Amino acid sequence: MLNDKKFTRTRIAPTPSGYLHLGNALSFALTAAIARKTGAKIFLRIDDLDQQRVNLAYVHDIFDTLNFLEIPWDEGPRNVIEYHGEWSQLHRMDTYNKVLQQLAAQQGVFACKCSRSQLQGTSYPGNCINQSIPLDTPNTAWRLYTNDRPITLKTLNNAVTTARLPGSMKNFVVKKKDDHPAYQLASVVDDLYFNVDLIIRGEDLYPSTLAQLFLADVLGKAFNQITFHHHQLLMGSNSQKLSKSAGATSIKYLREQGQTSAQIYRTIGSMTGTTLPLQHFDDFLDVLF
């Protein structure tokens, strides 16, 4: 399936809000395997705009985990010093703010002052959408005007599918109350800025993919030329997806228990249901195809 595929750049984009776990390792391994097969360069992007959750120990863990698992990357920071000095998303604030101002000029956003307690459920109830709150009002978020128009999505298996924004992404936030760009906007801007044309992510991020495609269309950007693959999630013993708070599944914990990268890859393989003897990220193409 990948024999005729060629891509320019993909990315690994961890968030330093906890120690990376087996589910992150699966995503990294699939990304690296597909990149090697299709000629794509791998860009390491550390999503650190949520500064309240960033911990230096977790930043170190990103590099430790990638190196331990022998996951290669071609572009981006090689260590914590380079990350702080050149590659933190904080260095791209001007770029994000220009896009936010474009949305404001297009009248594509509205201000929302709702507290978390006012936002019950998974869908935005529209409390502020018709209140005409000035965008420069302190302590307000910016939400995107959305509708039910179809969204086109290119997938790795040569399919072009059409979907619509789920309720959870109705009028999603593009600027938070702390004046920082929200994840959906920063992710779109970064992928366009670094010319990413292949994105591998967990199936739990499918709603985010649709939101980002919708946003890029509002901005007049060709984000729909990016190819996406949403892989299965690893589930814990409680049938819930793995969490960074679950220490026993963190790569750091397993490494400190003396496990090798090959042992960790075999564990991931067994959790995906494969009987193949996985020992290296290259082996994960067999899991996918």
C-alpha positions in Angstrom: 0.0 0.0 0.0 2.9 2.4 0.7 5.1 1.4 -2.3 3.9 4.3 -4.4 3.7 6.8 -1.6 6.1 9.7 -1.2 5.9 12.4 1.4 8.0 15.4 2.3 7.6 15.7 6.1 5.8 14.2 9.0 6.0 15.0 12.7 6.2 13.7 16.2 4.5 16.1 18.5 4.5 15.1 22.2 3.2 17.3 25.0 5.5 17.6 28.0 2.6 17.2 30.5 3.6 13.7 31.8 5.9 10.8 31.2 5.4 9.2 27.8 3.7 5.8 27.8 3.3 2.8 25.6 0.6 4.4 23.6 2.9 7.3 22.7 5.6 4.8 21.7 3.2 3.1 19.3 2.4 6.4 17.6 6.1 7.2 17.4 7.0 3.8 16.0 4.3 3.9 13.4 5.3 7.4 12.4 9.0 6.5 12.0 8.2 3.3 10.1 5.9 5.0 7.6 8.4 7.9 7.2 11.2 5.6 6.4 9.1 3.7 3.9 7.8 6.9 2.2 10.9 9.1 2.3 9.4 11.6 4.7 11.6 13.6 7.1 10.6 13.5 10.7 10.2 16.8 12.5 10.1 16.8 16.3 7.7 19.4 17.6 7.2 19.8 21.3 3.7 21.1 22.0 4.3 23.3 25.1 1.9 26.2 24.8 0.0 25.0 27.9 2.8 26.3 30.2 1.0 25.5 33.4 1.4 21.8 32.6 4.9 21.9 31.2 7.5 20.3 33.5 11.2 20.2 32.6 11.4 16.5 33.7 8.8 15.7 31.1 10.8 17.6 28.4 13.8 15.5 29.3 11.7 12.4 29.1 10.8 13.1 25.5 14.4 13.0 24.4 15.2 10.0 26.7 12.3 8.0 25.4 12.9 8.7 21.7 16.6 7.8 22.1 15.9 4.7 24.1 13.4 3.4 21.6 15.8 4.4 18.7 13.2 6.6 17.1 15.0 8.8 14.6 14.2 12.4 13.8 15.7 14.7 11.2 14.6 18.1 12.2 13.8 19.9 15.5 15.6 20.1 18.8 18.2 17.4 19.7 18.2 18.2 23.4 16.6 20.5 26.1 19.0 23.4 25.4 18.1 23.5 21.7 14.4 23.1 22.6 14.4 26.1 24.9 16.7 28.2 22.7 15.1 27.7 19.3 12.2 25.3 19.1 9.6 26.0 21.9 6.3 27.0 20.5 6.7 30.2 22.5 9.2 31.3 19.8 6.3 31.3 17.3 3.8 33.4 19.2 4.0 36.2 16.6 3.0 33.7 13.9 0.1 32.4 15.9 -1.1 35.9 16.7 -1.0 36.9 13.0 -3.4 34.1 12.3 -5.6 35.1 15.2 -5.7 38.6 13.9 -6.6 37.3 10.4 -9.6 35.4 12.0 -10.6 38.6 13.8 -10.4 40.6 10.5 -12.5 38.0 8.8 -15.1 38.2 11.6 -14.6 34.4 11.9 -14.4 34.4 15.8 -16.4 35.6 18.7 -15.5 36.3 22.3 -16.7 33.9 25.1 -16.5 34.6 28.8 -18.1 31.4 30.0 -16.4 29.7 33.0 -15.9 25.9 33.0 -18.9 25.5 35.3 -21.1 27.1 32.7 -19.9 24.8 30.0 -21.7 21.5 30.9 -21.4 18.5 28.5 -19.2 18.0 25.5 -20.8 20.5 23.1 -20.6 24.3 23.4 -24.1 25.5 24.3 -23.7 28.8 22.4 -24.0 31.1 25.5 -22.0 33.9 24.1 -22.3 33.5 20.3 -24.9 36.3 19.9 -23.7 38.7 22.7 -21.3 40.7 20.6 -18.7 40.8 23.3 -15.7 42.9 22.1 -12.8 40.6 21.2 -10.4 42.7 23.3 -12.4 42.1 26.5 -10.1 40.8 29.2 -10.4 37.2 30.4 -12.3 36.0 27.4 -11.6 33.2 25.0 -12.1 33.3 21.2 -14.3 30.7 19.6 -14.5 30.0 15.9 -17.8 30.3 14.1 -18.6 26.8 12.8 -21.3 25.2 10.7 -22.3 21.8 9.4 -20.5 22.0 6.0 -18.7 18.8 4.8 -15.0 18.4 5.5 -12.7 16.5 3.1 -10.1 14.2 4.6 -7.3 12.3 2.7 -6.2 9.0 4.3 -3.2 6.8 3.9 -5.2 4.0 2.2 -5.9 6.2 -0.8 -9.4 7.2 0.4 -10.9 10.6 0.4 -13.6 10.8 2.9 -16.2 13.4 3.9 -17.2 14.2 7.4 -18.7 17.0 9.5 -17.6 18.5 12.8 -18.7 16.5 15.8 -20.7 18.2 18.5 -17.6 18.3 20.7 -15.9 20.6 18.2 -18.8 23.1 17.7 -17.5 26.6 18.0 -14.1 25.3 19.3 -11.7 27.6 21.1 -8.8 29.1 19.0 -7.5 31.6 21.7 -7.6 30.8 25.4 -8.4 33.2 28.2 -4.7 33.5 29.0 -4.2 35.0 25.4 -2.3 32.0 24.2 -3.4 30.3 21.0 -5.4 27.1 21.7 -4.1 23.7 20.6 -6.2 23.4 17.4 -4.9 26.7 16.0 -1.3 26.2 17.0 -1.2 22.7 15.5 -2.6 23.9 12.2 -0.2 26.9 12.0 2.8 24.7 12.9 1.9 22.0 10.4 1.6 24.6 7.6 4.6 26.5 8.7 6.9 23.4 8.6 5.3 22.0 5.4 4.0 18.8 7.0 2.2 16.6 4.5 1.7 13.4 6.5 0.2 13.2 10.0 0.0 10.0 12.1 -2.0 10.2 15.2 -4.3 8.2 17.5 -7.9 7.6 16.6 -8.9 9.6 19.6 -7.7 12.7 17.8 -10.0 12.3 14.8 -12.3 15.1 16.0 -9.2 17.3 16.3 -8.3 16.5 12.7 -11.7 17.6 11.5 -11.5 20.8 13.6 -8.1 21.6 12.1 -9.3 20.9 8.6 -12.3 23.2 9.2 -10.0 26.0 10.6 -7.5 25.7 7.7 -10.4 26.1 5.3 -11.6 29.2 7.0 -8.0 30.6 6.7 -7.9 29.7 3.1 -5.0 27.3 3.6 -4.6 24.0 1.7 -4.5 21.8 4.8 -6.7 19.2 3.0 -3.7 18.3 1.0 -2.2 16.6 4.1 -2.6 12.9 4.4 -3.8 11.5 7.7 -3.7 8.1 9.4 -5.5 7.5 12.7 -4.2 4.4 14.4 -5.7 2.2 17.0 -5.2 3.1 20.7 -3.6 0.9 23.3 -6.1 0.1 26.1 -5.3 -0.5 29.7 -6.7 -3.3 31.9 -9.7 -1.2 32.7 -10.5 -0.9 28.9 -9.6 2.8 29.1 -7.0 4.4 26.8 -3.6 4.8 28.4 -2.9 7.9 30.4 0.3 9.8 31.2 -0.7 9.5 34.8 -0.5 5.7 34.6 3.1 5.2 35.8 3.4 1.5 35.2 2.9 2.0 31.5 5.4 4.8 31.2 8.5 4.1 29.1 10.6 5.7 32.0 9.2 3.2 34.5 9.7 0.2 32.2 13.2 1.4 31.3 14.1 1.7 35.0 12.8 -1.8 35.5 15.5 -3.0 33.2 13.4 -3.6 30.1 15.0 -3.3 26.7 13.5 -1.4 23.8 12.8 -4.7 22.0 10.9 -6.0 25.1 8.8 -2.8 25.1 8.1 -3.1 21.4 7.0 -6.7 21.9 4.6 -5.6 24.7 3.1 -3.0 22.4 2.7 -5.6 19.7 0.9 -8.0 22.1 -1.4 -5.1 23.1 -2.3 -4.5 19.5 -3.2 -8.2 19.1 -0.4 -9.1 16.7 1.6 -12.3 17.1 4.5 -10.8 15.1 7.8 -10.7 16.9 8.2 -6.9 17.0 11.7 -5.7 18.1 12.2 -2.4 16.2 10.1 0.5 14.9 10.5 -0.8 11.4 8.5 -3.9 12.3 5.4 -1.8 12.9 4.6 -1.6 9.2 3.6 -5.2 9.6 1.2 -4.2 12.4 -0.3 -1.5 10.2 -0.5 -3.4 6.9 
